[in-house]
């Protein structure tokens, strides 16, 4: 976790554009100390008759949300900076295409989050560093409480 989920009409983004977004999202969170394997980006292409905005099928619209559980946004200043970084990731791809885009950020209780059944080691810096280095979950004492 984090998880970014995009909903868009088919062929709105190329595979290359999706890959660029996924790489930039991953780099954003790695820069915040999150292990790469926690970061997930999904693109759901939703066809005509299954996706409406303003009562119409939107061929030029992208909606996405971000789910966060690892950390909460600590202040309005941090939120504003994070939103600026989100916009910097998607704006260069979506704006030139004339796409309407909209997003929400959801913050979930960290206590409800598990990876391979384990409590992510946010309170165990040495274990978190091992997870980052291996880019994989590693069993640690107290992981399955």
Phi, psi and omega in degrees: 000117046269158177225126174253130181235119180256140172239127184204161176288151178305143176067016176290320178239145175280166175300321179297316179295319176298316179297320178298314178299313182299318179295317181291322176298314179300315179298322178304310184284326174302320177297340177264005177091011181272132176299141184304323185288351175279343192265121184234137178230125181242141175239114179254109177274121187245120185282170180304138182090354180235009187205117183226147172221123184064027179080006182233153173291124185259094180292342180238058178216145177227130176239136178212159176223155178244128175255127179237136173226334184296319182215155173260152175286122193282334185201169177296325179295316178295319178300313180300318179294318179297315179299321177300318180293321176300311180300322179294334178284312188266330184304314182297339180266318187275318184299316180298339179270000181069028183273133170282132180224148185211144179210162174229153173245124178248132177250121183257159176295125180296331181297339182266002187260135178221150172235121185052036179080356183262150171289122178302140191278048181299330181263011180230083186305323182291325178288318178301319178297320177296318177299318179298311183298317181278343185054043181197155177287142179231130180297136177222163181297129180087005184292335186250029180297000000 
